Amino acid sequence: MKYPEELIQVLWKCQLYANTDIQCVGGEQVRILSPGIYNRDAGPDFLHAKLRINNLLWVGHVEIHWDAKSWFAHRHQDDLRYDNVILHVVWENECEIRRKDGSIIPTLQLKNYVSTDVLKQHHVLQQSRAWIPCADQLKDVPLLVKLQMLDRMAKSRLEAKAAEIAQLLVHYKNDWEKVTQQLFAESFGMRVNKHAFSQLIASLPANILDRYQGKQKEIEALLFGQAGLLSQDPPDSYAAKLSDQYVYLQQLYQLTPMSSQEWRFLRMRPANFPTVRIAQLASFFSEMTRICQLIVSIEDLRALQQHFSGISTSAYWLTHNNFGKSIKKRAVRITSTFLDHIAINCFVPILYAYGHRHGDELMQMRAVDWLNQIPLEQNTITSHFLKIGLSAQHAADSQALIQLHRAYCEPKQCLSCAIGIHLLSRPRS
């Protein structure tokens, strides 16, 4: 069976082989003192390894391949960076490898020193049909290993979001407020209408919301009109007023509305209807538009959320979930749970990305601390992990679990996961 080169790299990096009485194919005795530093860039796979070959200390690079012929397939013989390779590690050895000066590079055929149990464990993980590959083994993984992986994933998710924000900043010409408005609006869309809310904000000219701050009717008209949700035949007087206002704004700013087909209403609770969420968003933007400035200037998360907690909607939406369809009057306020959702998906990423962009480590640490203050998110991913033995305490953990599942579990990247590597080093009985 041919194994992926990544597996051989992990076996070498984590020293998942017998490290006594090792011999190269040429008969040299080898003892690995340090496997070296894994190199993600061009050049040999591991840098600055320390080996004792025939009782002589060597410091240099190590190259990993499935078979020895790959050295020539990759044309390493023509690359000066590989002249400092002190050991060629392969699974299958078929030929001799030499440096440019003609000297032989010692070759270690690693398969001679790897337990079949390790290979079986890798096969079990890759062939698993469970929700995640290690579902039936996760409970046996030490808590410390799990916690270390969660810490790593929490940071990875923040960095991934910061990278997305960096791309938006390029698109919006370094306008932090516009980027923040987009993330803020996406939070209102939840998973189902996130993309539609993103389109809505992207369709608005720069700074247009600032011009109408304090004018709730104009902002409602602007948002509902751009969303494509104002019909040409308004069902009631309120919708007619918004429609007339939007016609004026559309002509003034040469606006192009979205298609109403972008919005999803099916199988949603009325409180999450995009019409209700747009009305709430309009109320927020009529009160404040400089949200990024607020985020980076307030140190306490709860104090920041307090700025948004009292905002409701215009009176119309107290008795409507959609235009022209009246319902029994009820309160339309942002709950603390929804404010936490906004914090996770807007406040924290913006704060972390802003700190990263400006070299402010304290700001980045504050973003992580905010996540630790927010209760654990309840969703399918966190529920599944809790059932199979990976507990979580707060939003930093739930964000970590989402990142772990999407980046490692779904694509079966067990060889890049601390939990997967631990299971490889602890073969099944």
Secondary structure, DSSP 8 states (H G I E B T S, - for coil): ----HHHHHHHHHTT-S--SSEE-TTS-EEEEEE--EE--SSS-SEEEEEEEETTEEEEEEEEEEEETTHHHHTTGGG-GGGGGEEEEEEEE--S--B-TTS-B--EEEGGGGS-HHHHHHHHHHHH--SSSTTTTTGGGS-HHHHHHHHHHHHHHHHHHHHHHHHHHHHHTTT-HHHHHHHHHHHHHHTTTTHHHHHHHHHTS-TTHHHHTTT-HHHHHHHHHHHTT---SS-SSHHHHHHHHHHHHHHHHHT-----GGG---TT--GGG-HHHHHHHHHHHHHH-S-HHHHHHH---HHHHHHHHHT----GGGGSEEETTEE---------HHHHHHHIIIIIHHHHHHHHHHTT-HHHHHHHHHHHHHSB---SHHHHHHHHHT----BHHHHHHHHHHIIIIITTT-GGGSHHHHHHHHS---
